[in-house]
Amino acid sequence: MIDASRYPRLSRIESPADLRALPEAEVPEVARELREYLIESVGRSGGHFGANLGVVELTVALHRVFDTPHDRLVWDVGHQAYPHKILTGRRDRIESIKRRDGLAPFPARHESEYDTFGVGHSSTSISAALGMAIAAQRRGDPRRIVAVIGDGAMTAGMAFEAMNHGGGMQPEPDLLVVLNDNQMSISENVGALTKILGRMLSSRRLNDMRERIKRSLKKGSPPWRWVKRWEEHAKGMFVPSTLFEEFGFHYTGPIDGHDVPALLHALRTVNALKGPQLLHVVTTKGKGYDRAEQDQIEYHAVGPFDPTIGVVKKAGPAKPTYTQVFSDWLCDMAAADPLLYGITPAMREGSGLVRFSKEFPDRYFDVGIAEQHSVTLAAGMACEGGKPVVAIYSTFLQRAYDQLIHDVALQGLDVLFAIDRGGVVGPDGPTHSGSFDLSYLRCIPNMVVMAPADENECRMMLTTGFRHAGPAAVRYPRGNGPGARIEPDLETLPIGCGEVRRRGARIALLAFGAPLAAAEQVAPEFDATVANMRFVKPLDEALVLDLARGHDALVTLEDNALAGGAGSAVVELLTARGIAVPVLQLGLPDRFQEHASREDLLAEARLDPAGIRAAIRERWPDLRPLPALASAG
């Protein structure tokens, strides 16, 4: 429970209605208490940090001015939604965030009526808010609709598609877009939009002068109309806000996003205006916690830490993560092949491109949050003889599916996809799960799809995919592997060939990728054969048929949705060849798994050793463990 002696105002706020009932003079103090409470609570629980600190005043002002939840507040991405959750009845549960049965890591409609739209991926807020505004307008509902989007998320084409639509509509929808400009996404923003917004900041003096002149004149008078016309010409000459004005959005700003009175005034002003509005708010990521302000990348998301001393860097893991394996491979292969280009859609740190960006800056391309563009950019490079590598999370590649099919695979272009966070991801919940990539990749012609079982195999598969003449994908999980020795050579694997890791006589366990370790642990108990399948496409048909003919039953294991996945490929092959052998398919369930630890979610899907063992016993009750192993424990 919150300490009322330390947080006398925040402790009394159970909903935004309580915030709106406070005297105006106390609102800045609410923001101060909220920031301190946020630092304290995230220090205990871990979670997204810097972005939340940056929007404390903005969140307080939004809930103060707008009648939420009747007025709709739509957050983009959701990294910055902790203050929103605290003010909307979830204050005392905020430390449960990202934990099993705790608060969702991002806004979720099932969790609160104040979470008007479920988010996790970026750049969706304006489209969703526009849809809400249109629906409200058509039924004569005067409620206000507000989208809050960061400047990093504005780099995605979807945001501009929504603005293009909303700004050109008749009748005009009443929609407010709050642009939270902090020059950051997870790392520094890139691209032309960043430069444009930077020029807007330098125009603040001109904006102040303009507003003073307008306030001194009677609205609607001839002098006021003349100033209004001059304003549009002046904007075009001095202020790049015409970017938004030409989209049909009336631009206001930029204003200090940490000045509560200024925010309240600006929000009330735009709230009284009709039609599409854009309010440009300038904030600092990590505001109010010096360490987070100074190292905004490190403090984007944190584990539990002591706020008095900050995040303590731990010694590197004894085993490298798969992301580190990719990072080292990328630099080694770039040194060996000058045609290699590395591409990331704003995930330099998460995807392991930091070292590459420093050692090969001329071949490193961060395209911002623009997954579709990243894939077609790679296709264009491949057309001219380049060897592009697209480093991308599984969940984000979903956003570029058409480009993957139409621009790369259909043309058979030489692009390698290094797909991080494949399979179960964990605390970030269903929006970030990599549950579907084997299914959505397997059905695409011309694709080679690989799933490594250990770190060295990951390195070899990356080399295999890079040297393959055509599109290829290597999908690997979050975190560490089993600790295999990594050979420094850039060796390849024969495409479409698996291997038998253990010979048995009863059943065969066919593991695709990460579940191999659990399969090898369980196999001796049933005297089972273990196959490391390696390739989801092309499937090692000869190996599958040999195992089917030599065993009483098969078990397929994959860290992927069962529907359309690797196990489905095995069943399809056996059906086509008329081979009737029982097959138990183990994989991720046909539902969205909620946030929990990776270990908990694997256990829930029966992909840990205990789950595999229990699933085999349930399917074949007469198949008992070998006596010696059973008596041993």
C-alpha positions as CSV (number, residue, x, y, z in Angstrom):
1,M,0.0,0.0,0.0
2,I,1.1,3.5,-0.7
3,D,2.5,5.5,2.3
4,A,0.1,8.4,2.8
5,S,2.5,10.3,4.9
6,R,5.0,10.5,2.0
7,Y,2.4,10.8,-0.8
8,P,-0.5,12.8,0.8
9,R,-2.1,13.8,-2.5
10,L,-1.4,10.7,-4.6
11,S,-2.6,8.4,-1.9
12,R,-6.1,10.0,-2.2
13,I,-6.4,9.5,-5.9
14,E,-8.2,6.3,-6.7
15,S,-9.4,7.5,-10.1
16,P,-9.0,10.6,-12.4
17,A,-12.2,12.0,-10.9
18,D,-10.3,12.5,-7.6
19,L,-7.5,14.3,-9.5
20,R,-10.0,16.6,-11.2
21,A,-11.6,17.4,-7.8
22,L,-8.3,18.8,-6.3
23,P,-7.6,22.5,-6.3
24,E,-5.6,23.6,-9.3
25,A,-2.7,24.7,-7.2
26,E,-2.1,21.2,-5.9
27,V,-1.8,19.6,-9.4
28,P,2.0,20.2,-9.7
29,E,2.5,18.6,-6.4
30,V,0.5,15.5,-7.6
31,A,3.0,15.3,-10.4
32,R,6.0,15.5,-8.1
33,E,4.6,12.8,-5.8
34,L,3.8,10.6,-8.8
35,R,7.3,10.8,-10.1
36,E,8.8,9.9,-6.7
37,Y,6.3,7.0,-6.4
38,L,7.2,5.8,-9.9
39,I,11.0,5.8,-9.1
40,E,10.3,3.9,-5.8
41,S,7.9,1.3,-7.3
42,V,9.9,0.6,-10.5
43,G,13.0,0.4,-8.4
44,R,11.4,-2.5,-6.5
45,S,9.7,-4.3,-9.5
46,G,11.7,-3.3,-12.5
47,G,10.1,-2.4,-15.8
48,H,10.0,0.4,-18.3
49,F,11.4,3.5,-16.6
50,G,12.7,6.4,-18.6
51,A,9.7,6.9,-20.9
52,N,7.4,6.8,-17.9
53,L,9.4,9.5,-16.0
54,G,9.2,11.7,-19.1
55,V,5.4,11.8,-19.3
56,V,4.5,12.3,-15.6
57,E,3.3,15.9,-16.0
58,L,1.6,15.2,-19.3
59,T,-0.3,12.3,-17.9
60,V,-1.5,14.3,-14.9
61,A,-2.6,17.2,-17.2
62,L,-4.4,14.9,-19.6
63,H,-6.5,13.2,-16.9
64,R,-7.1,16.6,-15.3
65,V,-8.4,18.3,-18.4
66,F,-10.2,15.4,-20.1
67,D,-13.1,13.5,-18.6
68,T,-11.6,10.1,-18.8
69,P,-12.8,7.4,-19.3
70,H,-15.7,9.0,-21.1
71,D,-13.2,11.0,-23.1
72,R,-10.9,8.5,-24.8
73,L,-7.1,8.5,-24.2
74,V,-5.1,6.3,-26.5
75,W,-1.5,5.6,-25.7
76,D,1.1,4.6,-28.4
77,V,3.3,1.6,-27.7
78,G,2.6,1.8,-24.0
79,H,6.2,2.1,-22.6
80,Q,5.0,5.3,-20.9
81,A,1.7,4.1,-19.4
82,Y,2.8,3.4,-15.8
83,P,1.7,6.9,-14.6
84,H,-1.6,6.4,-16.4
85,K,-2.1,3.1,-14.6
86,I,-1.2,4.6,-11.3
87,L,-3.8,7.4,-11.7
88,T,-6.5,5.0,-12.9
89,G,-7.1,2.7,-10.0
90,R,-4.0,0.5,-10.3
91,R,-1.6,2.4,-8.0
92,D,-1.3,-0.2,-5.3
93,R,-0.7,-3.0,-7.9
94,I,1.9,-1.2,-10.0
95,E,4.7,-3.3,-8.6
96,S,3.1,-6.5,-10.0
97,I,3.6,-5.2,-13.5
98,K,4.9,-7.8,-16.0
99,R,4.6,-10.6,-13.4
100,R,2.3,-13.6,-13.7
101,D,-1.2,-12.6,-12.8
102,G,0.0,-9.0,-12.3
103,L,-0.7,-5.8,-14.3
104,A,-0.1,-6.1,-18.0
105,P,3.1,-4.4,-19.2
106,F,1.1,-2.2,-21.7
107,P,-2.4,-0.8,-21.8
108,A,-4.9,-3.6,-22.1
109,R,-8.6,-3.3,-22.6
110,H,-9.4,-6.3,-20.4
111,E,-7.6,-4.7,-17.5
112,S,-9.3,-1.3,-17.2
113,E,-11.9,0.8,-18.8
114,Y,-9.3,3.6,-19.0
115,D,-7.2,1.5,-21.3
116,T,-9.3,2.3,-24.4
117,F,-7.0,0.5,-26.9
118,G,-4.6,-2.4,-26.4
119,V,-1.1,-1.5,-27.5
120,G,2.4,-2.9,-27.6
121,H,3.6,-2.2,-31.1
122,S,4.2,1.4,-32.1
123,S,2.4,3.9,-34.3
124,T,-1.1,2.6,-33.9
125,S,-2.5,5.3,-31.7
126,I,-3.6,7.9,-34.4
127,S,-5.4,5.2,-36.5
128,A,-7.2,3.8,-33.5
129,A,-8.1,7.3,-32.2
130,L,-9.3,8.4,-35.6
131,G,-11.5,5.3,-35.8
132,M,-13.0,6.2,-32.3
133,A,-13.5,9.8,-33.4
134,I,-15.3,8.9,-36.5
135,A,-17.6,6.4,-34.7
136,A,-18.4,9.0,-32.0
137,Q,-19.1,11.6,-34.6
138,R,-21.4,9.4,-36.6
139,R,-23.6,8.7,-33.5
140,G,-23.6,12.3,-32.4
141,D,-21.4,11.7,-29.3
142,P,-19.3,14.8,-28.4
143,R,-16.7,12.9,-26.4
144,R,-13.1,13.9,-27.0
145,I,-10.5,11.5,-28.5
146,V,-6.8,12.0,-27.7
147,A,-3.9,10.1,-29.1
148,V,-0.5,10.4,-27.4
149,I,2.4,9.4,-29.7
150,G,6.1,9.8,-29.4
151,D,8.3,11.3,-32.0
152,G,10.0,7.9,-32.5
153,A,6.7,6.3,-33.3
154,M,6.0,9.0,-35.7
155,T,8.7,7.6,-38.0
156,A,6.4,4.7,-39.0
157,G,4.3,5.1,-42.1
158,M,1.1,4.1,-40.4
159,A,1.1,7.3,-38.3
160,F,1.2,9.4,-41.5
161,E,-1.4,7.2,-43.2
162,A,-3.7,8.0,-40.3
163,M,-3.0,11.7,-40.4
164,N,-3.4,11.8,-44.2
165,H,-6.8,10.2,-43.8
166,G,-8.0,12.2,-40.8
167,G,-6.8,15.6,-42.0
168,G,-8.6,15.2,-45.3
169,M,-12.0,14.1,-44.1
170,Q,-15.3,15.9,-44.4
171,P,-16.8,16.4,-42.0
172,E,-13.6,16.9,-40.0
173,P,-13.3,14.5,-37.0
174,D,-12.6,16.1,-33.6
175,L,-9.3,14.4,-32.9
176,L,-6.3,15.6,-30.8
177,V,-2.9,14.2,-31.4
178,V,-0.4,14.9,-28.6
179,L,3.1,14.6,-30.1
180,N,5.5,13.7,-27.1
181,D,8.8,14.8,-28.5
182,N,11.8,13.6,-26.5
183,Q,14.2,12.8,-29.4
184,M,14.3,9.1,-28.3
185,S,12.6,5.8,-28.9
186,I,14.6,3.1,-27.2
187,S,17.8,4.7,-28.5
188,E,18.3,8.0,-30.3
189,N,15.8,8.8,-33.1
190,V,17.0,9.0,-36.7
191,G,15.8,10.4,-40.0
192,A,14.4,13.6,-41.4
193,L,11.5,14.0,-39.0
194,T,14.0,14.3,-36.1
195,K,15.6,17.3,-37.9
196,I,12.2,18.9,-38.6
197,L,11.2,18.6,-35.0
198,G,14.5,20.0,-33.9
199,R,13.9,23.1,-36.1
200,M,10.4,23.4,-34.4
201,L,12.1,23.7,-31.0
202,S,14.1,26.7,-32.3
203,S,10.9,28.4,-33.3
204,R,9.4,28.7,-29.8
205,R,10.1,32.4,-29.6
206,L,8.2,33.1,-32.9
207,N,5.3,31.0,-31.6
208,D,5.2,33.0,-28.4
209,M,5.2,36.3,-30.3
210,R,2.4,35.1,-32.6
211,E,0.2,34.0,-29.7
212,R,0.6,37.3,-27.8
213,I,-0.4,39.3,-30.9
214,K,-3.5,37.1,-31.5
215,R,-4.6,37.4,-27.8
216,S,-4.4,41.2,-28.0
217,L,-6.9,41.3,-30.9
218,K,-10.6,40.6,-30.9
219,K,-11.3,37.2,-32.5
220,G,-12.9,37.5,-35.9
221,S,-12.0,41.2,-36.3
222,P,-10.3,42.3,-39.6
223,P,-6.9,42.7,-37.8
224,W,-7.3,39.2,-36.3
225,R,-8.1,37.7,-39.7
226,W,-5.1,39.4,-41.2
227,V,-2.8,38.1,-38.5
228,K,-4.3,34.6,-39.0
229,R,-3.5,34.7,-42.7
230,W,0.0,36.1,-42.0
231,E,0.5,33.3,-39.5
232,E,0.1,30.6,-42.2
233,H,2.6,32.4,-44.5
234,A,5.0,32.9,-41.6
235,K,4.9,29.3,-40.6
236,G,5.9,28.3,-44.1
237,M,8.8,30.7,-44.0
238,F,10.1,30.2,-40.4
239,V,8.4,27.2,-38.8
240,P,8.3,23.7,-40.2
241,S,5.0,23.0,-38.5
242,T,3.5,23.2,-41.9
243,L,4.3,19.5,-42.2
244,F,1.3,18.9,-39.9
245,E,-0.8,21.8,-41.1
246,E,-0.6,20.5,-44.7
247,F,-2.0,17.2,-43.4
248,G,-5.0,19.2,-42.2
249,F,-4.0,19.3,-38.5
250,H,-4.0,22.6,-36.7
251,Y,-0.5,22.8,-35.0
252,T,0.1,24.1,-31.5
253,G,3.5,24.2,-29.9
254,P,6.1,23.4,-29.0
255,I,5.4,23.7,-25.3
256,D,7.3,22.5,-22.2
257,G,6.0,19.1,-21.3
258,H,7.1,19.4,-17.7
259,D,5.4,22.8,-17.0
260,V,2.1,21.7,-15.5
261,P,0.3,25.1,-15.8
262,A,1.5,25.5,-19.4
263,L,0.2,22.0,-20.2
264,L,-3.1,22.6,-18.6
265,H,-3.6,25.9,-20.5
266,A,-2.6,24.3,-23.8
267,L,-4.8,21.3,-23.4
268,R,-7.8,23.4,-22.5
269,T,-7.2,25.6,-25.5
270,V,-7.0,22.7,-28.0
271,N,-9.9,21.0,-26.2
272,A,-12.1,23.9,-27.2
273,L,-11.2,23.7,-30.8
274,K,-12.9,21.6,-33.4
275,G,-11.4,19.4,-36.1
276,P,-8.0,17.7,-36.2
277,Q,-5.5,19.2,-33.7
278,L,-1.8,18.4,-33.0
279,L,-0.2,19.6,-29.8
280,H,3.6,19.4,-29.8
281,V,4.9,18.7,-26.3
282,V,8.7,18.6,-25.6
283,T,9.7,16.3,-22.8
284,T,12.9,14.7,-21.4
285,K,13.1,10.9,-21.2
286,G,14.0,10.0,-17.6
287,K,13.0,13.4,-16.3
288,G,13.5,13.9,-12.5
289,Y,16.0,11.0,-12.1
290,D,19.5,12.3,-13.0
291,R,20.9,8.9,-13.9
292,A,18.1,8.2,-16.3
293,E,18.4,11.6,-17.9
294,Q,22.1,11.1,-18.5
295,D,21.9,7.5,-19.8
296,Q,18.5,7.3,-21.5
297,I,19.3,4.1,-23.3
298,E,20.4,2.2,-20.2
299,Y,17.3,3.4,-18.2
300,H,14.7,2.7,-20.9
301,A,13.9,-0.5,-19.1
302,V,15.4,-1.8,-15.9
303,G,15.4,-4.7,-13.5
304,P,14.9,-4.1,-9.8
305,F,17.4,-1.6,-8.5
306,D,18.2,0.7,-5.6
307,P,17.3,4.3,-6.8
308,T,19.9,5.8,-4.4
309,I,22.8,4.1,-6.3
310,G,21.2,3.4,-9.7
311,V,21.4,0.4,-11.9
312,V,24.5,-1.7,-11.1
313,K,25.9,-3.4,-14.2
314,K,26.3,-7.1,-13.7
315,A,29.2,-9.2,-14.9
316,G,28.6,-10.6,-18.3
317,P,26.8,-14.0,-18.4
318,A,29.0,-17.1,-18.5
319,K,27.1,-18.1,-21.6
320,P,26.5,-15.6,-24.4
321,T,22.9,-14.8,-25.4
322,Y,21.7,-15.6,-28.8
323,T,21.6,-11.9,-29.5
324,Q,25.3,-11.7,-28.6
325,V,26.0,-14.7,-30.9
326,F,24.4,-12.8,-33.7
327,S,26.2,-9.6,-32.9
328,D,29.6,-11.3,-33.1
329,W,28.7,-13.2,-36.2
330,L,27.6,-10.1,-38.0
331,C,30.9,-8.3,-37.4
332,D,32.9,-11.4,-38.4
333,M,30.9,-11.9,-41.6
334,A,31.1,-8.2,-42.4
335,A,34.9,-8.3,-42.1
336,A,34.8,-11.3,-44.5
337,D,32.3,-9.9,-47.0
338,P,32.2,-6.2,-47.9
339,L,28.8,-6.6,-49.5
340,L,27.1,-7.3,-46.2
341,Y,24.7,-4.5,-44.9
342,G,23.1,-4.5,-41.5
343,I,19.5,-3.1,-41.2
344,T,17.4,-2.6,-38.1
345,P,14.0,-0.9,-37.6
346,A,15.1,1.1,-34.5
347,M,16.2,-1.9,-32.5
348,R,20.0,-1.4,-32.4
349,E,20.5,-2.4,-28.8
350,G,17.9,-5.1,-28.6
351,S,18.9,-6.9,-31.8
352,G,22.6,-6.7,-31.1
353,L,23.9,-4.1,-33.7
354,V,25.7,-1.7,-31.4
355,R,29.1,-3.2,-32.1
356,F,28.4,-3.4,-35.8
357,S,27.2,0.2,-35.9
358,K,30.6,1.3,-34.5
359,E,32.9,-1.0,-36.6
360,F,31.0,-0.7,-39.9
361,P,29.1,2.6,-39.7
362,D,28.9,2.9,-43.5
363,R,27.1,-0.4,-43.8
364,Y,24.8,0.1,-40.8
365,F,21.2,1.4,-41.4
366,D,18.8,2.2,-38.7
367,V,15.6,3.1,-40.5
368,G,13.6,4.1,-37.4
369,I,10.4,2.4,-36.5
370,A,9.6,1.4,-40.0
371,E,9.5,-2.4,-40.3
372,Q,7.9,-2.4,-43.8
373,H,10.5,0.0,-45.2
374,S,13.4,-2.0,-43.6
375,V,12.4,-5.2,-45.6
376,T,11.9,-3.5,-48.9
377,L,15.1,-1.4,-48.4
378,A,16.9,-4.8,-48.1
379,A,15.2,-6.0,-51.2
380,G,16.4,-3.0,-53.1
381,M,20.0,-3.5,-51.9
382,A,19.8,-7.2,-52.9
383,C,18.7,-6.2,-56.4
384,E,22.0,-4.3,-56.8
385,G,24.2,-7.1,-55.5
386,G,24.2,-6.3,-51.8
387,K,23.9,-8.9,-49.1
388,P,21.6,-7.3,-46.6
389,V,20.9,-8.7,-43.1
390,V,17.7,-7.6,-41.5
391,A,17.9,-7.9,-37.7
392,I,14.4,-7.8,-36.4
393,Y,12.3,-9.3,-33.6
394,S,9.8,-12.0,-34.5
395,T,6.8,-9.9,-33.3
396,F,8.0,-6.9,-35.4
397,L,8.5,-8.9,-38.6
398,Q,4.8,-9.5,-38.5
399,R,4.3,-5.9,-39.4
400,A,6.3,-6.3,-42.7
401,Y,4.7,-9.6,-43.8
402,D,3.5,-8.3,-47.2
403,Q,7.0,-6.9,-47.9
404,L,8.5,-10.2,-46.9
405,I,6.3,-12.0,-49.4
406,H,5.9,-9.5,-52.2
407,D,9.2,-7.7,-52.3
408,V,11.7,-10.4,-51.1
409,A,10.4,-14.0,-51.5
410,L,8.4,-13.5,-54.7
411,Q,11.5,-12.2,-56.4
412,G,13.8,-14.7,-54.8
413,L,16.1,-12.0,-53.5
414,D,19.2,-12.6,-51.4
415,V,18.1,-11.3,-48.0
416,L,18.9,-12.9,-44.6
417,F,16.4,-12.3,-41.7
418,A,18.0,-12.6,-38.3
419,I,14.8,-13.1,-36.2
420,D,15.4,-12.5,-32.5
421,R,12.9,-13.3,-29.7
422,G,11.4,-16.2,-31.6
423,G,9.0,-18.3,-29.5
424,V,8.1,-17.5,-25.9
425,V,9.4,-14.1,-24.8
426,G,7.9,-13.7,-21.4
427,P,7.2,-10.6,-19.2
428,D,6.4,-8.3,-22.2
429,G,3.3,-10.3,-22.8
430,P,1.4,-11.4,-26.0
431,T,2.1,-8.2,-28.0
432,H,5.8,-9.1,-28.0
433,S,5.6,-12.9,-28.2
434,G,7.3,-14.6,-31.1
435,S,4.8,-17.4,-31.3
436,F,3.9,-17.3,-35.0
437,D,7.1,-17.0,-37.1
438,L,7.6,-20.6,-38.1
439,S,4.0,-20.8,-39.2
440,Y,4.0,-17.5,-41.2
441,L,7.4,-18.2,-42.7
442,R,6.8,-21.9,-43.6
443,C,4.0,-21.1,-46.0
444,I,6.1,-18.7,-48.1
445,P,7.7,-20.2,-51.3
446,N,11.4,-19.7,-51.8
447,M,12.1,-19.3,-48.1
448,V,14.7,-21.3,-46.1
449,V,13.7,-21.4,-42.4
450,M,16.1,-22.5,-39.7
451,A,15.8,-22.9,-35.9
452,P,19.1,-23.4,-34.0
453,A,19.2,-25.7,-31.0
454,D,22.4,-24.1,-29.5
455,E,24.7,-21.1,-29.9
456,N,27.2,-22.7,-32.3
457,E,24.4,-23.9,-34.5
458,C,23.0,-20.4,-34.6
459,R,26.3,-19.1,-35.9
460,M,26.4,-21.8,-38.5
461,M,22.9,-21.2,-39.6
462,L,23.5,-17.5,-40.0
463,T,26.4,-18.3,-42.2
464,T,24.3,-20.8,-44.1
465,G,21.5,-18.3,-44.7
466,F,23.9,-15.5,-45.7
467,R,25.7,-17.6,-48.3
468,H,22.4,-19.1,-49.6
469,A,21.4,-17.5,-52.9
470,G,17.9,-16.5,-51.9
471,P,15.8,-15.4,-48.9
472,A,16.5,-17.2,-45.7
473,A,15.6,-16.8,-42.0
474,V,17.2,-17.8,-38.8
475,R,14.9,-17.5,-35.8
476,Y,16.4,-17.8,-32.3
477,P,15.0,-17.3,-28.8
478,R,15.5,-14.6,-26.2
479,G,18.2,-15.2,-23.7
480,N,20.9,-17.8,-23.3
481,G,21.3,-21.2,-25.0
482,P,22.5,-24.4,-23.5
483,G,26.2,-23.3,-23.5
484,A,27.6,-24.9,-26.6
485,R,31.2,-24.2,-27.6
486,I,31.2,-21.6,-30.4
487,E,33.6,-22.3,-33.2
488,P,35.2,-19.2,-34.7
489,D,35.0,-20.4,-38.3
490,L,32.2,-19.3,-40.6
491,E,31.0,-22.7,-41.5
492,T,27.8,-23.7,-43.2
493,L,25.3,-26.5,-42.8
494,P,23.8,-28.6,-45.6
495,I,20.4,-27.1,-46.3
496,G,17.5,-29.2,-45.4
497,C,19.4,-31.8,-43.3
498,G,18.8,-32.6,-39.7
499,E,20.7,-34.9,-37.4
500,V,20.0,-37.7,-34.9
501,R,21.4,-36.8,-31.5
502,R,20.3,-40.0,-29.8
503,R,19.3,-43.4,-31.1
504,G,16.4,-45.2,-29.3
505,A,13.8,-47.8,-30.1
506,R,10.4,-46.7,-28.8
507,I,9.4,-43.3,-29.9
508,A,11.2,-40.5,-31.7
509,L,11.3,-36.9,-30.5
510,L,11.7,-34.4,-33.4
511,A,12.9,-31.1,-31.9
512,F,12.9,-27.9,-33.9
513,G,15.2,-25.4,-32.3
514,A,15.3,-24.5,-28.6
515,P,13.2,-27.4,-27.3
516,L,16.0,-29.9,-28.2
517,A,17.6,-29.5,-24.8
518,A,14.5,-30.5,-22.9
519,A,13.9,-33.4,-25.4
520,E,17.4,-34.8,-24.7
521,Q,16.8,-34.6,-21.0
522,V,13.6,-36.7,-21.2
523,A,14.6,-39.1,-24.0
524,P,16.6,-41.6,-21.9
525,E,13.5,-42.3,-19.7
526,F,11.6,-43.7,-22.6
527,D,14.5,-44.9,-24.7
528,A,13.5,-42.4,-27.3
529,T,15.3,-41.3,-30.4
530,V,16.1,-37.6,-30.5
531,A,16.4,-35.7,-33.8
532,N,17.6,-32.2,-34.1
533,M,15.6,-31.2,-37.1
534,R,17.4,-27.8,-37.7
535,F,15.4,-26.9,-40.8
536,V,11.7,-26.1,-40.8
537,K,11.8,-25.4,-44.5
538,P,13.0,-27.3,-46.4
539,L,12.0,-30.1,-44.0
540,D,14.4,-33.1,-43.9
541,E,11.9,-35.4,-45.4
542,A,14.2,-38.4,-45.6
543,L,14.9,-38.2,-41.9
544,V,11.2,-37.8,-41.0
545,L,10.3,-40.8,-43.1
546,D,13.1,-42.9,-41.7
547,L,12.0,-42.1,-38.1
548,A,8.4,-42.8,-38.9
549,R,9.1,-46.2,-40.3
550,G,11.4,-47.2,-37.5
551,H,9.4,-46.1,-34.5
552,D,5.9,-46.7,-33.0
553,A,5.2,-43.0,-32.6
554,L,6.6,-39.5,-33.1
555,V,6.6,-36.4,-30.9
556,T,7.3,-33.0,-32.5
557,L,8.5,-30.2,-30.3
558,E,8.6,-26.5,-31.3
559,D,8.6,-23.1,-29.5
560,N,5.9,-21.9,-31.9
561,A,2.2,-22.0,-32.4
562,L,1.0,-25.5,-33.2
563,A,-1.3,-24.2,-36.0
564,G,0.7,-24.4,-39.2
565,G,4.0,-24.8,-37.5
566,A,6.9,-27.3,-37.8
567,G,4.8,-30.2,-36.4
568,S,2.2,-29.5,-39.0
569,A,4.9,-29.9,-41.7
570,V,5.7,-33.3,-40.3
571,V,2.1,-34.4,-40.3
572,E,1.5,-33.1,-43.8
573,L,4.5,-35.1,-45.1
574,L,3.3,-38.3,-43.5
575,T,-0.2,-37.8,-44.8
576,A,1.0,-37.2,-48.3
577,R,3.1,-40.4,-48.2
578,G,0.3,-42.5,-46.7
579,I,2.2,-43.3,-43.5
580,A,0.0,-43.9,-40.5
581,V,2.0,-43.3,-37.4
582,P,0.7,-41.6,-34.2
583,V,2.1,-38.1,-33.9
584,L,2.0,-36.0,-30.7
585,Q,2.5,-32.3,-31.5
586,L,3.8,-30.2,-28.6
587,G,4.1,-26.4,-29.1
588,L,2.4,-23.2,-28.0
589,P,-1.3,-23.3,-27.4
590,D,-3.9,-21.7,-29.7
591,R,-4.4,-18.6,-27.6
592,F,-2.4,-15.6,-26.6
593,Q,-0.2,-16.4,-23.6
594,E,-0.3,-13.6,-21.0
595,H,2.8,-12.1,-19.4
596,A,4.9,-14.3,-17.2
597,S,8.5,-15.6,-17.0
598,R,9.7,-17.5,-20.1
599,E,10.1,-20.6,-17.8
600,D,6.5,-20.4,-16.6
601,L,5.2,-20.0,-20.1
602,L,7.2,-23.0,-21.4
603,A,5.9,-25.1,-18.6
604,E,2.4,-24.0,-19.3
605,A,2.9,-25.1,-22.9
606,R,4.3,-28.4,-21.7
607,L,7.7,-27.7,-23.4
608,D,9.8,-28.1,-20.3
609,P,11.1,-31.6,-19.4
610,A,8.2,-32.2,-16.9
611,G,5.6,-31.1,-19.4
612,I,7.1,-33.3,-22.2
613,R,7.2,-36.3,-19.9
614,A,3.6,-35.8,-18.7
615,A,2.3,-35.3,-22.3
616,I,4.0,-38.5,-23.5
617,R,2.6,-40.5,-20.6
618,E,-0.9,-39.1,-21.1
619,R,-0.9,-39.9,-24.8
620,W,0.6,-43.4,-24.4
621,P,-0.2,-44.6,-20.8
622,D,1.3,-48.0,-21.5
623,L,4.7,-46.5,-22.5
624,R,6.4,-46.5,-19.1
625,P,9.8,-45.2,-18.3
626,L,12.6,-47.7,-18.3
627,P,12.8,-49.7,-15.0
628,A,16.3,-48.5,-14.1
629,L,15.5,-44.9,-14.7
630,A,12.1,-45.2,-13.0
631,S,13.6,-46.7,-9.8
632,A,16.3,-44.0,-9.8
633,G,13.8,-41.3,-9.4
